């Protein structure tokens, strides 16, 4: 993926899947290593992962 400006990153990030964000995070870690970008990508990845895991956990819950 091409290098994105900060504004472009924040525009596209909400539309990406967990896998796409992880790919971007991995690529950023291997190439540019920009601290702000790494932090923002990691924040978004964790939010997506948390939401997925929460749904998985709640799917196992027994409702009274």
N, CA, C and O of each residue as an XYZ file, in Angstrom:
256
protein
N       0.840     -1.171      0.000
C       0.000      0.000      0.000
C       0.886      1.236      0.000
O       1.951      1.245      0.617
N       0.442      2.281     -0.696
C       1.251      3.492     -0.761
C       1.253      4.208      0.576
O       0.366      4.011      1.407
N       2.249      5.030      0.765
C       2.382      5.798      1.988
C       1.247      6.819      2.063
O       1.036      7.588      1.125
N       0.519      6.824      3.179
C      -0.617      7.720      3.352
C      -0.240      8.892      4.245
O       0.577      8.765      5.156
N      -0.856     10.039      3.962
C      -0.707     11.175      4.864
C      -1.518     10.872      6.128
O      -2.331      9.948      6.150
N      -1.284     11.659      7.171
C      -2.013     11.467      8.424
C      -3.514     11.623      8.195
O      -4.311     10.838      8.710
N      -3.893     12.630      7.427
C      -5.306     12.884      7.147
C      -5.916     11.725      6.355
O      -7.022     11.279      6.659
N      -5.207     11.245      5.355
C      -5.707     10.136      4.533
C      -5.823      8.860      5.368
O      -6.776      8.096      5.211
N      -4.860      8.633      6.248
C      -4.908      7.449      7.118
C      -6.175      7.478      7.970
O      -6.887      6.479      8.062
N      -6.449      8.607      8.581
C      -7.618      8.712      9.447
C      -8.931      8.687      8.676
O      -9.975      8.362      9.241
N      -8.885      9.025      7.396
C     -10.081      8.927      6.551
C     -10.406      7.480      6.205
O     -11.569      7.078      6.230
N      -9.387      6.704      5.885
C      -9.599      5.341      5.400
C      -9.701      4.317      6.533
O     -10.339      3.278      6.365
N      -9.093      4.590      7.662
C      -9.010      3.621      8.755
C     -10.353      3.063      9.219
O     -10.438      1.860      9.461
N     -11.401      3.864      9.354
C     -12.684      3.295      9.821
C     -13.320      2.298      8.856
O     -14.186      1.522      9.260
N     -12.913      2.305      7.607
C     -13.506      1.406      6.614
C     -12.725      0.104      6.430
O     -13.151     -0.768      5.673
N     -11.606     -0.033      7.102
C     -10.762     -1.214      6.929
C     -11.147     -2.331      7.890
O     -11.653     -2.092      8.986
N     -10.891     -3.556      7.447
C     -11.136     -4.718      8.290
C      -9.970     -4.909      9.260
O      -8.925     -4.269      9.138
N     -10.174     -5.788     10.205
C      -9.116     -6.116     11.166
C      -7.861     -6.617     10.451
O      -6.747     -6.222     10.794
N      -8.043     -7.473      9.475
C      -6.900     -8.027      8.736
C      -6.163     -6.943      7.944
O      -4.934     -6.948      7.879
N      -6.903     -6.031      7.353
C      -6.284     -4.959      6.586
C      -5.484     -4.024      7.486
O      -4.391     -3.587      7.124
N      -6.031     -3.720      8.654
C      -5.316     -2.857      9.600
C      -4.056     -3.558     10.094
O      -3.007     -2.927     10.221
N      -4.147     -4.840     10.371
C      -2.970     -5.592     10.804
C      -1.907     -5.601      9.715
O      -0.721     -5.465     10.014
N      -2.307     -5.756      8.466
C      -1.351     -5.703      7.360
C      -0.659     -4.342      7.293
O       0.553     -4.257      7.097
N      -1.452     -3.278      7.461
C      -0.868     -1.932      7.441
C       0.088     -1.735      8.618
O       1.151     -1.133      8.464
N      -0.286     -2.237      9.776
C       0.567     -2.120     10.960
C       1.877     -2.875     10.753
O       2.951     -2.368     11.077
N       1.784     -4.066     10.222
C       2.980     -4.870      9.961
C       3.885     -4.181      8.948
O       5.102     -4.136      9.124
N       3.293     -3.648      7.893
C       4.074     -2.952      6.872
C       4.754     -1.713      7.449
O       5.924     -1.452      7.169
N       4.024     -0.962      8.246
C       4.599      0.243      8.859
C       5.757     -0.130      9.784
O       6.763      0.577      9.836
N       5.618     -1.228     10.508
C       6.691     -1.681     11.407
C       7.937     -2.084     10.639
O       9.053     -1.942     11.141
N       7.753     -2.586      9.422
C       8.885     -3.063      8.633
C       9.530     -1.974      7.780
O      10.676     -2.117      7.356
N       8.807     -0.896      7.528
C       9.343      0.116      6.612
C       9.598      1.442      7.322
O      10.702      1.678      7.814
N       8.603      2.297      7.380
C       8.805      3.680      7.828
C       8.976      3.833      9.334
O       9.722      4.702      9.785
N       8.296      3.004     10.113
C       8.385      3.019     11.580
C       8.071      4.390     12.183
O       8.737      4.828     13.121
N       7.046      5.067     11.637
C       6.620      6.367     12.167
C       5.802      6.127     13.435
O       4.785      5.435     13.407
N       6.255      6.703     14.540
C       5.665      6.429     15.852
C       4.176      6.757     15.906
O       3.390      5.949     16.402
N       3.776      7.913     15.411
C       2.362      8.292     15.452
C       1.503      7.331     14.642
O       0.402      6.976     15.061
N       1.994      6.916     13.500
C       1.253      5.994     12.648
C       1.142      4.629     13.307
O       0.080      4.006     13.290
N       2.249      4.166     13.891
C       2.229      2.875     14.579
C       1.223      2.896     15.729
O       0.471      1.940     15.920
N       1.213      3.972     16.482
C       0.289      4.070     17.609
C      -1.156      4.075     17.123
O      -1.996      3.369     17.681
N      -1.454      4.857     16.099
C      -2.829      4.955     15.590
C      -3.292      3.630     14.999
O      -4.419      3.201     15.247
N      -2.434      2.981     14.223
C      -2.791      1.684     13.637
C      -3.009      0.641     14.733
O      -3.940     -0.161     14.658
N      -2.155      0.655     15.739
C      -2.289     -0.298     16.838
C      -3.580     -0.049     17.614
O      -4.264     -0.997     17.999
N      -3.916      1.218     17.846
C      -5.167      1.541     18.538
C      -6.365      0.998     17.774
O      -7.263      0.394     18.362
N      -6.377      1.213     16.475
C      -7.512      0.761     15.660
C      -7.560     -0.761     15.605
O      -8.635     -1.354     15.699
N      -6.406     -1.391     15.454
C      -6.359     -2.857     15.422
C      -6.902     -3.435     16.727
O      -7.684     -4.386     16.706
N      -6.496     -2.872     17.847
C      -6.959     -3.377     19.143
C      -8.460     -3.180     19.313
O      -9.138     -4.040     19.876
N      -8.979     -2.061     18.835
C     -10.420     -1.812     18.942
C     -11.203     -2.839     18.124
O     -12.224     -3.353     18.581
N     -10.734     -3.132     16.937
C     -11.406     -4.126     16.088
C     -11.299     -5.523     16.687
O     -12.267     -6.282     16.694
N     -10.111     -5.854     17.190
C      -9.907     -7.169     17.800
C     -10.770     -7.320     19.043
O     -11.385     -8.366     19.250
N     -10.820     -6.281     19.871
C     -11.653     -6.321     21.085
C     -13.116     -6.554     20.745
O     -13.788     -7.357     21.393
N     -13.609     -5.858     19.733
C     -15.012     -6.011     19.334
C     -15.285     -7.442     18.874
O     -16.311     -8.023     19.229
N     -14.377     -8.011     18.089
C     -14.544     -9.392     17.613
C     -14.517    -10.372     18.780
O     -15.368    -11.256     18.882
N     -13.532    -10.207     19.656
C     -13.415    -11.113     20.796
C     -14.621    -11.005     21.732
O     -15.077    -12.010     22.277
N     -15.131     -9.796     21.916
C     -16.296     -9.605     22.773
C     -17.499    -10.352     22.213
O     -18.238    -10.994     22.958
N     -17.694    -10.268     20.905
C     -18.795    -11.005     20.287
C     -18.624    -12.507     20.454
O     -19.600    -13.218     20.695
N     -17.398    -12.997     20.329
C     -17.137    -14.421     20.524
C     -17.443    -14.845     21.958
O     -18.065    -15.883     22.184
N     -17.008    -14.049     22.917
C     -17.231    -14.369     24.327
C     -18.719    -14.303     24.673
O     -19.245    -15.183     25.354
N     -19.387    -13.259     24.199
C     -20.810    -13.124     24.494
C     -21.636    -14.200     23.789
O     -22.734    -14.532     24.234
N     -21.115    -14.735     22.706
C     -21.785    -15.826     22.012
C     -21.821    -17.094     22.853
O     -22.666    -17.966     22.650
N     -20.896    -17.183     23.794
C     -20.833    -18.355     24.680
C     -21.669    -18.156     25.952
O     -21.882    -19.102     26.711
N     -22.133    -16.945     26.175
C     -22.827    -16.619     27.419
C     -24.194    -17.291     27.483
O     -24.859    -17.505     26.470
N     -24.580    -17.612     28.698
C     -25.909    -18.181     28.964
C     -26.773    -17.043     29.479
O     -26.408    -16.346     30.426
N     -27.893    -16.869     28.860
C     -28.789    -15.793     29.269
C     -29.824    -16.332     30.248
O     -30.400    -17.398     30.026
N     -30.062    -15.592     31.337
C     -31.030    -16.060     32.348
C     -32.455    -16.012     31.855
O     -33.374    -16.373     32.590
